[in-house]
Amino acid sequence: MIGSLVISRQQMGTLEIVVLHYTGCRAQTFENKGFRQYLKKELGVNVGN
């Protein structure tokens, strides 16, 4: 879920959120390695291995 929020904020400029329980979210298909690389490139954040 945190990954979805980061993407929404950084890519779409989201300022407010609503939290709902939902299964089948496509954000769950992101791979950790690619998402870590994105965070480092876009935010300068190193989240480890």
Biopython code that builds the backbone (N, CA, C, O; Angstrom):
import numpy as np
from Bio.PDB.StructureBuilder import StructureBuilder

atoms = [
    (1, "MET", "N", (0.817, -1.192, 0.000)),
    (1, "MET", "CA", (0.000, 0.000, 0.000)),
    (1, "MET", "C", (0.863, 1.259, 0.000)),
    (1, "MET", "O", (0.544, 2.226, -0.691)),
    (2, "ILE", "N", (1.940, 1.257, 0.759)),
    (2, "ILE", "CA", (2.807, 2.426, 0.808)),
    (2, "ILE", "C", (3.374, 2.724, -0.574)),
    (2, "ILE", "O", (3.479, 3.882, -0.979)),
    (3, "GLY", "N", (3.739, 1.663, -1.290)),
    (3, "GLY", "CA", (4.256, 1.862, -2.644)),
    (3, "GLY", "C", (3.246, 2.554, -3.544)),
    (3, "GLY", "O", (3.610, 3.431, -4.327)),
    (4, "SER", "N", (1.991, 2.169, -3.438)),
    (4, "SER", "CA", (0.938, 2.801, -4.229)),
    (4, "SER", "C", (0.815, 4.280, -3.899)),
    (4, "SER", "O", (0.609, 5.103, -4.791)),
    (5, "LEU", "N", (0.940, 4.619, -2.623)),
    (5, "LEU", "CA", (0.842, 6.020, -2.212)),
    (5, "LEU", "C", (2.013, 6.840, -2.738)),
    (5, "LEU", "O", (1.839, 7.980, -3.170)),
    (6, "VAL", "N", (3.197, 6.258, -2.698)),
    (6, "VAL", "CA", (4.375, 6.963, -3.208)),
    (6, "VAL", "C", (4.220, 7.221, -4.701)),
    (6, "VAL", "O", (4.480, 8.328, -5.172)),
    (7, "ILE", "N", (3.801, 6.217, -5.438)),
    (7, "ILE", "CA", (3.605, 6.375, -6.881)),
    (7, "ILE", "C", (2.546, 7.429, -7.164)),
    (7, "ILE", "O", (2.740, 8.293, -8.019)),
    (8, "SER", "N", (1.440, 7.365, -6.459)),
    (8, "SER", "CA", (0.366, 8.325, -6.664)),
    (8, "SER", "C", (0.835, 9.744, -6.390)),
    (8, "SER", "O", (0.541, 10.656, -7.162)),
    (9, "ARG", "N", (1.553, 9.933, -5.308)),
    (9, "ARG", "CA", (2.038, 11.270, -4.939)),
    (9, "ARG", "C", (3.072, 11.777, -5.933)),
    (9, "ARG", "O", (2.993, 12.922, -6.378)),
    (10, "GLN", "N", (4.031, 10.943, -6.282)),
    (10, "GLN", "CA", (5.134, 11.378, -7.130)),
    (10, "GLN", "C", (4.739, 11.499, -8.603)),
    (10, "GLN", "O", (5.186, 12.421, -9.285)),
    (11, "GLN", "N", (3.927, 10.602, -9.089)),
    (11, "GLN", "CA", (3.596, 10.593, -10.509)),
    (11, "GLN", "C", (2.347, 11.404, -10.839)),
    (11, "GLN", "O", (2.202, 11.908, -11.952)),
    (12, "MET", "N", (1.442, 11.526, -9.860)),
    (12, "MET", "CA", (0.164, 12.158, -10.144)),
    (12, "MET", "C", (-0.109, 13.394, -9.290)),
    (12, "MET", "O", (-1.101, 14.088, -9.511)),
    (13, "GLY", "N", (0.754, 13.674, -8.324)),
    (13, "GLY", "CA", (0.579, 14.863, -7.497)),
    (13, "GLY", "C", (-0.549, 14.765, -6.485)),
    (13, "GLY", "O", (-1.082, 15.789, -6.058)),
    (14, "THR", "N", (-0.919, 13.562, -6.096)),
    (14, "THR", "CA", (-2.003, 13.360, -5.140)),
    (14, "THR", "C", (-1.717, 14.082, -3.828)),
    (14, "THR", "O", (-0.610, 13.999, -3.296)),
    (15, "LEU", "N", (-2.712, 14.785, -3.311)),
    (15, "LEU", "CA", (-2.573, 15.506, -2.050)),
    (15, "LEU", "C", (-3.413, 14.900, -0.930)),
    (15, "LEU", "O", (-3.102, 15.086, 0.247)),
    (16, "GLU", "N", (-4.465, 14.182, -1.281)),
    (16, "GLU", "CA", (-5.344, 13.564, -0.286)),
    (16, "GLU", "C", (-5.606, 12.118, -0.677)),
    (16, "GLU", "O", (-5.593, 11.776, -1.860)),
    (17, "ILE", "N", (-5.848, 11.261, 0.328)),
    (17, "ILE", "CA", (-6.137, 9.852, 0.065)),
    (17, "ILE", "C", (-7.338, 9.393, 0.881)),
    (17, "ILE", "O", (-7.692, 10.002, 1.890)),
    (18, "VAL", "N", (-7.948, 8.321, 0.431)),
    (18, "VAL", "CA", (-8.990, 7.612, 1.168)),
    (18, "VAL", "C", (-8.525, 6.165, 1.250)),
    (18, "VAL", "O", (-8.137, 5.588, 0.234)),
    (19, "VAL", "N", (-8.557, 5.572, 2.427)),
    (19, "VAL", "CA", (-8.086, 4.202, 2.609)),
    (19, "VAL", "C", (-9.287, 3.259, 2.596)),
    (19, "VAL", "O", (-10.205, 3.390, 3.404)),
    (20, "LEU", "N", (-9.262, 2.299, 1.656)),
    (20, "LEU", "CA", (-10.302, 1.279, 1.526)),
    (20, "LEU", "C", (-9.631, -0.083, 1.461)),
    (20, "LEU", "O", (-8.508, -0.196, 0.969)),
    (21, "HIS", "N", (-10.297, -1.109, 1.946)),
    (21, "HIS", "CA", (-9.776, -2.465, 1.799)),
    (21, "HIS", "C", (-10.143, -2.953, 0.402)),
    (21, "HIS", "O", (-11.317, -2.977, 0.032)),
    (22, "TYR", "N", (-9.129, -3.341, -0.370)),
    (22, "TYR", "CA", (-9.355, -3.772, -1.744)),
    (22, "TYR", "C", (-8.333, -4.838, -2.105)),
    (22, "TYR", "O", (-7.148, -4.686, -1.807)),
    (23, "THR", "N", (-8.774, -5.904, -2.736)),
    (23, "THR", "CA", (-7.851, -6.924, -3.229)),
    (23, "THR", "C", (-7.839, -6.856, -4.752)),
    (23, "THR", "O", (-8.808, -6.413, -5.368)),
    (24, "GLY", "N", (-6.767, -7.284, -5.338)),
    (24, "GLY", "CA", (-6.649, -7.259, -6.789)),
    (24, "GLY", "C", (-6.062, -5.963, -7.328)),
    (24, "GLY", "O", (-6.211, -5.663, -8.513)),
    (25, "CYS", "N", (-5.401, -5.196, -6.481)),
    (25, "CYS", "CA", (-4.803, -3.932, -6.904)),
    (25, "CYS", "C", (-3.611, -4.208, -7.821)),
    (25, "CYS", "O", (-2.767, -5.045, -7.502)),
    (26, "ARG", "N", (-3.539, -3.526, -8.930)),
    (26, "ARG", "CA", (-2.439, -3.747, -9.878)),
    (26, "ARG", "C", (-1.105, -3.270, -9.330)),
    (26, "ARG", "O", (-0.058, -3.714, -9.800)),
    (27, "ALA", "N", (-1.115, -2.376, -8.346)),
    (27, "ALA", "CA", (0.145, -1.929, -7.743)),
    (27, "ALA", "C", (0.867, -3.094, -7.066)),
    (27, "ALA", "O", (2.076, -3.028, -6.844)),
    (28, "GLN", "N", (0.140, -4.153, -6.742)),
    (28, "GLN", "CA", (0.755, -5.318, -6.120)),
    (28, "GLN", "C", (1.604, -6.107, -7.109)),
    (28, "GLN", "O", (2.328, -7.020, -6.709)),
    (29, "THR", "N", (1.528, -5.774, -8.371)),
    (29, "THR", "CA", (2.306, -6.493, -9.379)),
    (29, "THR", "C", (3.695, -5.896, -9.579)),
    (29, "THR", "O", (4.509, -6.479, -10.295)),
    (30, "PHE", "N", (3.988, -4.749, -8.964)),
    (30, "PHE", "CA", (5.319, -4.152, -9.083)),
    (30, "PHE", "C", (6.337, -5.061, -8.418)),
    (30, "PHE", "O", (6.065, -5.664, -7.380)),
    (31, "GLU", "N", (7.500, -5.152, -9.018)),
    (31, "GLU", "CA", (8.575, -5.949, -8.437)),
    (31, "GLU", "C", (9.433, -5.072, -7.537)),
    (31, "GLU", "O", (9.670, -3.903, -7.842)),
    (32, "ASN", "N", (9.896, -5.638, -6.432)),
    (32, "ASN", "CA", (10.674, -4.881, -5.458)),
    (32, "ASN", "C", (11.900, -4.220, -6.067)),
    (32, "ASN", "O", (12.163, -3.047, -5.802)),
    (33, "LYS", "N", (12.653, -4.952, -6.878)),
    (33, "LYS", "CA", (13.890, -4.409, -7.442)),
    (33, "LYS", "C", (13.614, -3.163, -8.279)),
    (33, "LYS", "O", (14.282, -2.142, -8.121)),
    (34, "GLY", "N", (12.651, -3.251, -9.149)),
    (34, "GLY", "CA", (12.316, -2.107, -9.995)),
    (34, "GLY", "C", (11.801, -0.922, -9.199)),
    (34, "GLY", "O", (12.113, 0.227, -9.512)),
    (35, "PHE", "N", (11.014, -1.200, -8.172)),
    (35, "PHE", "CA", (10.476, -0.117, -7.352)),
    (35, "PHE", "C", (11.575, 0.544, -6.529)),
    (35, "PHE", "O", (11.571, 1.762, -6.352)),
    (36, "ARG", "N", (12.521, -0.255, -6.021)),
    (36, "ARG", "CA", (13.667, 0.315, -5.293)),
    (36, "ARG", "C", (14.479, 1.221, -6.208)),
    (36, "ARG", "O", (14.911, 2.298, -5.797)),
    (37, "GLN", "N", (14.687, 0.788, -7.444)),
    (37, "GLN", "CA", (15.433, 1.606, -8.404)),
    (37, "GLN", "C", (14.699, 2.916, -8.684)),
    (37, "GLN", "O", (15.320, 3.975, -8.775)),
    (38, "TYR", "N", (13.385, 2.840, -8.820)),
    (38, "TYR", "CA", (12.577, 4.046, -9.041)),
    (38, "TYR", "C", (12.720, 5.019, -7.870)),
    (38, "TYR", "O", (12.933, 6.213, -8.080)),
    (39, "LEU", "N", (12.606, 4.519, -6.645)),
    (39, "LEU", "CA", (12.708, 5.384, -5.470)),
    (39, "LEU", "C", (14.070, 6.059, -5.392)),
    (39, "LEU", "O", (14.165, 7.238, -5.052)),
    (40, "LYS", "N", (15.118, 5.312, -5.705)),
    (40, "LYS", "CA", (16.460, 5.889, -5.660)),
    (40, "LYS", "C", (16.625, 6.969, -6.724)),
    (40, "LYS", "O", (17.167, 8.039, -6.448)),
    (41, "LYS", "N", (16.161, 6.691, -7.927)),
    (41, "LYS", "CA", (16.302, 7.643, -9.031)),
    (41, "LYS", "C", (15.457, 8.896, -8.810)),
    (41, "LYS", "O", (15.960, 10.011, -8.944)),
    (42, "GLU", "N", (14.198, 8.726, -8.478)),
    (42, "GLU", "CA", (13.275, 9.851, -8.393)),
    (42, "GLU", "C", (13.351, 10.619, -7.077)),
    (42, "GLU", "O", (13.168, 11.837, -7.056)),
    (43, "LEU", "N", (13.621, 9.910, -5.976)),
    (43, "LEU", "CA", (13.572, 10.547, -4.659)),
    (43, "LEU", "C", (14.911, 10.582, -3.946)),
    (43, "LEU", "O", (15.057, 11.231, -2.910)),
    (44, "GLY", "N", (15.898, 9.874, -4.511)),
    (44, "GLY", "CA", (17.191, 9.803, -3.845)),
    (44, "GLY", "C", (17.148, 8.970, -2.576)),
    (44, "GLY", "O", (17.959, 9.165, -1.672)),
    (45, "VAL", "N", (16.194, 8.034, -2.507)),
    (45, "VAL", "CA", (16.009, 7.197, -1.324)),
    (45, "VAL", "C", (16.552, 5.808, -1.600)),
    (45, "VAL", "O", (16.173, 5.182, -2.591)),
    (46, "ASN", "N", (17.435, 5.314, -0.740)),
    (46, "ASN", "CA", (17.956, 3.960, -0.863)),
    (46, "ASN", "C", (17.262, 3.106, 0.187)),
    (46, "ASN", "O", (17.502, 3.272, 1.383)),
    (47, "VAL", "N", (16.399, 2.191, -0.255)),
    (47, "VAL", "CA", (15.630, 1.369, 0.674)),
    (47, "VAL", "C", (16.241, -0.007, 0.896)),
    (47, "VAL", "O", (15.600, -0.866, 1.502)),
    (48, "GLY", "N", (17.456, -0.239, 0.427)),
    (48, "GLY", "CA", (18.125, -1.513, 0.684)),
    (48, "GLY", "C", (17.835, -2.555, -0.365)),
    (48, "GLY", "O", (17.311, -2.260, -1.438)),
    (49, "ASN", "N", (18.192, -3.796, -0.029)),
    (49, "ASN", "CA", (18.061, -4.904, -0.983)),
    (49, "ASN", "C", (16.758, -5.586, -0.826)),
    (49, "ASN", "O", (16.471, -6.543, -1.545)),
]
sb = StructureBuilder()
sb.init_structure("model")
sb.init_model(0)
sb.init_chain("A")
sb.init_seg("    ")
for serial, (resi, resn, name, xyz) in enumerate(atoms, 1):
    if name == "N":
        sb.init_residue(resn, " ", resi, " ")
    sb.init_atom(name, np.array(xyz, "f"), 0.0, 1.0, " ", f" {name:<3s}", serial, name[0])
structure = sb.get_structure()
